[in-house]
Amino acid sequence: MSPATRLALLALILMPTPATAQDFSESEIMVTAARRERDDFDSSRPAVGLRRTADFAVLQVSIAGDTRDAERRREEIWTMVRSALELAAQSGIELATADFIVEPLTLANYRNLAMFNDGRPDTDRVSFLAKTRLGSGMDAAAAIQRIERFVRSVPASGRAEIRSSGDLSLSVVGPDQYRDQILDLIAADSRAAAARFGPNYAVTAAGLDRPVEWMRSGLTEVFLYVPYNVVVVPVNQSSLP
């Protein structure tokens, strides 16, 4: 088999087919929520994928109040949420809600936040996310400091108070947009693997029609990948046209 024929065969083998699962080429996704949990995927992580800095560092924020009168207590909480929203932009912070897909928290929808008991009688609490963009010198420590500084800047309303909780989480915008980059990495790795065995070897690949998956791989890094399988096989030249 000539080098040109071998490369053409490899290109055909690695050609992706359209993904049929939900497209995440634009949505912002919490990396702590694995895609396989969302779409019921069952596959192991491959060795080759794209490592990159996440787009946002995220902390959970809660505002709670214990004023005895329920209506007044809740209005104090809403007042603090509104103040947080008004201060966020000037602090380099965005507020959001998320189960899986991150949605902006705005002055138009903040009263849709669910209120919960804060663990004692006559208390209420709302929770949301505060996030700041990573990169350009904004590492994990700087991100936490920025969010904590923002939390301290929100003025109290009555007996309501604001606090951050939990560990730093990450989010990534449009993981499916990196599909071509991931496939290029897989193709390069596969070519290198076949070449190690000599000129009469190529690769077969499966799983390249799967959507992009993600996982956290560091304090601020995510690992984006397609759950593929590659096998190096000898080329049977007699079977070629």
TORKOL-4160 file (C-alpha; in steps of 0.2 Angstrom, whole numbers, padded with zeros to 4 digits, m for minus):
241
<pt num="1" X="0000" Y="0000" Z="0000"/>
<pt num="2" X="0007" Y="0017" Z="m0005"/>
<pt num="3" X="0008" Y="0031" Z="0009"/>
<pt num="4" X="m0005" Y="0041" Z="0000"/>
<pt num="5" X="m0017" Y="0026" Z="0000"/>
<pt num="6" X="m0014" Y="0022" Z="0018"/>
<pt num="7" X="m0017" Y="0041" Z="0023"/>
<pt num="8" X="m0034" Y="0040" Z="0013"/>
<pt num="9" X="m0039" Y="0024" Z="0022"/>
<pt num="10" X="m0035" Y="0032" Z="0038"/>
<pt num="11" X="m0045" Y="0048" Z="0034"/>
<pt num="12" X="m0060" Y="0037" Z="0029"/>
<pt num="13" X="m0059" Y="0027" Z="0045"/>
<pt num="14" X="m0058" Y="0043" Z="0056"/>
<pt num="15" X="m0072" Y="0052" Z="0048"/>
<pt num="16" X="m0084" Y="0057" Z="0061"/>
<pt num="17" X="m0103" Y="0054" Z="0059"/>
<pt num="18" X="m0116" Y="0067" Z="0066"/>
<pt num="19" X="m0119" Y="0066" Z="0084"/>
<pt num="20" X="m0137" Y="0062" Z="0089"/>
<pt num="21" X="m0137" Y="0067" Z="0107"/>
<pt num="22" X="m0141" Y="0084" Z="0114"/>
<pt num="23" X="m0129" Y="0097" Z="0106"/>
<pt num="24" X="m0119" Y="0107" Z="0118"/>
<pt num="25" X="m0109" Y="0118" Z="0106"/>
<pt num="26" X="m0115" Y="0134" Z="0114"/>
<pt num="27" X="m0122" Y="0130" Z="0132"/>
<pt num="28" X="m0112" Y="0133" Z="0147"/>
<pt num="29" X="m0110" Y="0117" Z="0157"/>
<pt num="30" X="m0105" Y="0114" Z="0175"/>
<pt num="31" X="m0090" Y="0102" Z="0173"/>
<pt num="32" X="m0094" Y="0094" Z="0190"/>
<pt num="33" X="m0109" Y="0086" Z="0181"/>
<pt num="34" X="m0102" Y="0073" Z="0170"/>
<pt num="35" X="m0111" Y="0071" Z="0153"/>
<pt num="36" X="m0113" Y="0052" Z="0154"/>
<pt num="37" X="m0124" Y="0055" Z="0170"/>
<pt num="38" X="m0135" Y="0067" Z="0160"/>
<pt num="39" X="m0136" Y="0056" Z="0144"/>
<pt num="40" X="m0134" Y="0039" Z="0152"/>
<pt num="41" X="m0117" Y="0036" Z="0144"/>
<pt num="42" X="m0107" Y="0021" Z="0149"/>
<pt num="43" X="m0089" Y="0022" Z="0143"/>
<pt num="44" X="m0071" Y="0024" Z="0150"/>
<pt num="45" X="m0061" Y="0039" Z="0147"/>
<pt num="46" X="m0048" Y="0038" Z="0133"/>
<pt num="47" X="m0030" Y="0043" Z="0134"/>
<pt num="48" X="m0031" Y="0056" Z="0121"/>
<pt num="49" X="m0042" Y="0072" Z="0122"/>
<pt num="50" X="m0041" Y="0091" Z="0124"/>
<pt num="51" X="m0035" Y="0098" Z="0140"/>
<pt num="52" X="m0039" Y="0117" Z="0142"/>
<pt num="53" X="m0042" Y="0130" Z="0156"/>
<pt num="54" X="m0061" Y="0130" Z="0160"/>
<pt num="55" X="m0070" Y="0146" Z="0156"/>
<pt num="56" X="m0076" Y="0150" Z="0173"/>
<pt num="57" X="m0072" Y="0147" Z="0191"/>
<pt num="58" X="m0088" Y="0145" Z="0201"/>
<pt num="59" X="m0093" Y="0146" Z="0220"/>
<pt num="60" X="m0110" Y="0143" Z="0227"/>
<pt num="61" X="m0117" Y="0158" Z="0237"/>
<pt num="62" X="m0132" Y="0158" Z="0249"/>
<pt num="63" X="m0142" Y="0173" Z="0256"/>
<pt num="64" X="m0151" Y="0168" Z="0272"/>
<pt num="65" X="m0162" Y="0178" Z="0285"/>
<pt num="66" X="m0170" Y="0174" Z="0302"/>
<pt num="67" X="m0182" Y="0189" Z="0304"/>
<pt num="68" X="m0197" Y="0183" Z="0313"/>
<pt num="69" X="m0210" Y="0190" Z="0301"/>
<pt num="70" X="m0210" Y="0178" Z="0286"/>
<pt num="71" X="m0215" Y="0192" Z="0273"/>
<pt num="72" X="m0202" Y="0204" Z="0280"/>
<pt num="73" X="m0188" Y="0191" Z="0281"/>
<pt num="74" X="m0191" Y="0186" Z="0263"/>
<pt num="75" X="m0191" Y="0204" Z="0257"/>
<pt num="76" X="m0174" Y="0207" Z="0265"/>
<pt num="77" X="m0167" Y="0192" Z="0256"/>
<pt num="78" X="m0174" Y="0198" Z="0239"/>
<pt num="79" X="m0166" Y="0215" Z="0243"/>
<pt num="80" X="m0149" Y="0207" Z="0246"/>
<pt num="81" X="m0150" Y="0197" Z="0230"/>
<pt num="82" X="m0155" Y="0212" Z="0220"/>
<pt num="83" X="m0140" Y="0222" Z="0228"/>
<pt num="84" X="m0129" Y="0207" Z="0223"/>
<pt num="85" X="m0135" Y="0208" Z="0205"/>
<pt num="86" X="m0132" Y="0227" Z="0204"/>
<pt num="87" X="m0114" Y="0225" Z="0211"/>
<pt num="88" X="m0109" Y="0209" Z="0201"/>
<pt num="89" X="m0103" Y="0217" Z="0185"/>
<pt num="90" X="m0092" Y="0230" Z="0193"/>
<pt num="91" X="m0084" Y="0217" Z="0203"/>
<pt num="92" X="m0080" Y="0205" Z="0188"/>
<pt num="93" X="m0093" Y="0193" Z="0194"/>
<pt num="94" X="m0108" Y="0185" Z="0185"/>
<pt num="95" X="m0122" Y="0177" Z="0195"/>
<pt num="96" X="m0131" Y="0161" Z="0188"/>
<pt num="97" X="m0141" Y="0146" Z="0193"/>
<pt num="98" X="m0136" Y="0128" Z="0187"/>
<pt num="99" X="m0141" Y="0110" Z="0189"/>
<pt num="100" X="m0132" Y="0105" Z="0173"/>
<pt num="101" X="m0133" Y="0120" Z="0161"/>
<pt num="102" X="m0128" Y="0137" Z="0168"/>
<pt num="103" X="m0142" Y="0150" Z="0166"/>
<pt num="104" X="m0139" Y="0169" Z="0170"/>
<pt num="105" X="m0147" Y="0176" Z="0186"/>
<pt num="106" X="m0154" Y="0193" Z="0182"/>
<pt num="107" X="m0165" Y="0206" Z="0189"/>
<pt num="108" X="m0179" Y="0199" Z="0178"/>
<pt num="109" X="m0179" Y="0181" Z="0185"/>
<pt num="110" X="m0171" Y="0182" Z="0202"/>
<pt num="111" X="m0187" Y="0180" Z="0211"/>
<pt num="112" X="m0189" Y="0163" Z="0203"/>
<pt num="113" X="m0176" Y="0156" Z="0215"/>
<pt num="114" X="m0182" Y="0143" Z="0227"/>
<pt num="115" X="m0183" Y="0147" Z="0245"/>
<pt num="116" X="m0178" Y="0134" Z="0258"/>
<pt num="117" X="m0177" Y="0133" Z="0277"/>
<pt num="118" X="m0160" Y="0137" Z="0283"/>
<pt num="119" X="m0160" Y="0124" Z="0297"/>
<pt num="120" X="m0169" Y="0133" Z="0311"/>
<pt num="121" X="m0186" Y="0139" Z="0314"/>
<pt num="122" X="m0191" Y="0156" Z="0306"/>
<pt num="123" X="m0177" Y="0155" Z="0293"/>
<pt num="124" X="m0176" Y="0156" Z="0274"/>
<pt num="125" X="m0162" Y="0154" Z="0262"/>
<pt num="126" X="m0159" Y="0156" Z="0243"/>
<pt num="127" X="m0144" Y="0149" Z="0234"/>
<pt num="128" X="m0136" Y="0153" Z="0217"/>
<pt num="129" X="m0119" Y="0154" Z="0209"/>
<pt num="130" X="m0106" Y="0167" Z="0208"/>
<pt num="131" X="m0093" Y="0165" Z="0194"/>
<pt num="132" X="m0078" Y="0174" Z="0187"/>
<pt num="133" X="m0069" Y="0171" Z="0170"/>
<pt num="134" X="m0052" Y="0161" Z="0171"/>
<pt num="135" X="m0037" Y="0165" Z="0161"/>
<pt num="136" X="m0026" Y="0181" Z="0159"/>
<pt num="137" X="m0018" Y="0179" Z="0176"/>
<pt num="138" X="m0034" Y="0173" Z="0185"/>
<pt num="139" X="m0030" Y="0157" Z="0193"/>
<pt num="140" X="m0040" Y="0147" Z="0206"/>
<pt num="141" X="m0033" Y="0157" Z="0221"/>
<pt num="142" X="m0036" Y="0174" Z="0212"/>
<pt num="143" X="m0054" Y="0168" Z="0207"/>
<pt num="144" X="m0059" Y="0163" Z="0225"/>
<pt num="145" X="m0052" Y="0180" Z="0231"/>
<pt num="146" X="m0062" Y="0189" Z="0219"/>
<pt num="147" X="m0078" Y="0180" Z="0223"/>
<pt num="148" X="m0075" Y="0181" Z="0242"/>
<pt num="149" X="m0072" Y="0200" Z="0240"/>
<pt num="150" X="m0088" Y="0202" Z="0230"/>
<pt num="151" X="m0098" Y="0192" Z="0243"/>
<pt num="152" X="m0091" Y="0204" Z="0257"/>
<pt num="153" X="m0096" Y="0219" Z="0247"/>
<pt num="154" X="m0115" Y="0215" Z="0246"/>
<pt num="155" X="m0123" Y="0226" Z="0259"/>
<pt num="156" X="m0134" Y="0218" Z="0272"/>
<pt num="157" X="m0153" Y="0220" Z="0272"/>
<pt num="158" X="m0161" Y="0219" Z="0289"/>
<pt num="159" X="m0156" Y="0202" Z="0297"/>
<pt num="160" X="m0151" Y="0194" Z="0280"/>
<pt num="161" X="m0133" Y="0189" Z="0277"/>
<pt num="162" X="m0124" Y="0182" Z="0262"/>
<pt num="163" X="m0111" Y="0168" Z="0263"/>
<pt num="164" X="m0101" Y="0157" Z="0250"/>
<pt num="165" X="m0100" Y="0138" Z="0253"/>
<pt num="166" X="m0092" Y="0123" Z="0245"/>
<pt num="167" X="m0077" Y="0120" Z="0235"/>
<pt num="168" X="m0072" Y="0129" Z="0219"/>
<pt num="169" X="m0081" Y="0122" Z="0204"/>
<pt num="170" X="m0078" Y="0125" Z="0185"/>
<pt num="171" X="m0089" Y="0128" Z="0170"/>
<pt num="172" X="m0085" Y="0127" Z="0151"/>
<pt num="173" X="m0094" Y="0135" Z="0137"/>
<pt num="174" X="m0099" Y="0125" Z="0122"/>
<pt num="175" X="m0089" Y="0109" Z="0125"/>
<pt num="176" X="m0095" Y="0102" Z="0108"/>
<pt num="177" X="m0087" Y="0116" Z="0099"/>
<pt num="178" X="m0070" Y="0108" Z="0102"/>
<pt num="179" X="m0075" Y="0092" Z="0093"/>
<pt num="180" X="m0064" Y="0095" Z="0078"/>
<pt num="181" X="m0049" Y="0099" Z="0089"/>
<pt num="182" X="m0051" Y="0083" Z="0098"/>
<pt num="183" X="m0053" Y="0072" Z="0083"/>
<pt num="184" X="m0037" Y="0080" Z="0076"/>
<pt num="185" X="m0028" Y="0075" Z="0092"/>
<pt num="186" X="m0035" Y="0057" Z="0090"/>
<pt num="187" X="m0030" Y="0056" Z="0072"/>
<pt num="188" X="m0012" Y="0062" Z="0075"/>
<pt num="189" X="m0010" Y="0050" Z="0090"/>
<pt num="190" X="m0017" Y="0035" Z="0079"/>
<pt num="191" X="m0006" Y="0039" Z="0064"/>
<pt num="192" X="0009" Y="0039" Z="0076"/>
<pt num="193" X="0003" Y="0022" Z="0084"/>
<pt num="194" X="0002" Y="0014" Z="0067"/>
<pt num="195" X="0018" Y="0021" Z="0061"/>
<pt num="196" X="0027" Y="0013" Z="0076"/>
<pt num="197" X="0023" Y="m0005" Z="0069"/>
<pt num="198" X="0029" Y="m0001" Z="0052"/>
<pt num="199" X="0022" Y="0004" Z="0034"/>
<pt num="200" X="0010" Y="m0010" Z="0033"/>
<pt num="201" X="m0001" Y="m0005" Z="0048"/>
<pt num="202" X="m0016" Y="0006" Z="0049"/>
<pt num="203" X="m0029" Y="0009" Z="0063"/>
<pt num="204" X="m0047" Y="0005" Z="0065"/>
<pt num="205" X="m0057" Y="0017" Z="0075"/>
<pt num="206" X="m0074" Y="0016" Z="0084"/>
<pt num="207" X="m0084" Y="0028" Z="0094"/>
<pt num="208" X="m0080" Y="0044" Z="0085"/>
<pt num="209" X="m0098" Y="0047" Z="0082"/>
<pt num="210" X="m0101" Y="0050" Z="0101"/>
<pt num="211" X="m0103" Y="0067" Z="0107"/>
<pt num="212" X="m0090" Y="0076" Z="0117"/>
<pt num="213" X="m0088" Y="0072" Z="0136"/>
<pt num="214" X="m0080" Y="0081" Z="0150"/>
<pt num="215" X="m0072" Y="0080" Z="0166"/>
<pt num="216" X="m0061" Y="0090" Z="0178"/>
<pt num="217" X="m0042" Y="0087" Z="0177"/>
<pt num="218" X="m0035" Y="0100" Z="0189"/>
<pt num="219" X="m0039" Y="0116" Z="0199"/>
<pt num="220" X="m0044" Y="0125" Z="0184"/>
<pt num="221" X="m0042" Y="0113" Z="0170"/>
<pt num="222" X="m0055" Y="0102" Z="0161"/>
<pt num="223" X="m0052" Y="0087" Z="0150"/>
<pt num="224" X="m0063" Y="0086" Z="0134"/>
<pt num="225" X="m0064" Y="0069" Z="0125"/>
<pt num="226" X="m0074" Y="0058" Z="0113"/>
<pt num="227" X="m0075" Y="0040" Z="0120"/>
<pt num="228" X="m0067" Y="0031" Z="0106"/>
<pt num="229" X="m0057" Y="0015" Z="0103"/>
<pt num="230" X="m0043" Y="0013" Z="0091"/>
<pt num="231" X="m0035" Y="m0003" Z="0086"/>
<pt num="232" X="m0019" Y="m0005" Z="0076"/>
<pt num="233" X="m0021" Y="m0018" Z="0062"/>
<pt num="234" X="m0010" Y="m0025" Z="0048"/>
<pt num="235" X="m0015" Y="m0020" Z="0031"/>
<pt num="236" X="m0020" Y="m0035" Z="0020"/>
<pt num="237" X="m0014" Y="m0028" Z="0003"/>
<pt num="238" X="m0021" Y="m0042" Z="m0007"/>
<pt num="239" X="m0039" Y="m0036" Z="m0002"/>
<pt num="240" X="m0036" Y="m0019" Z="m0008"/>
<pt num="241" X="m0043" Y="m0014" Z="m0026"/>
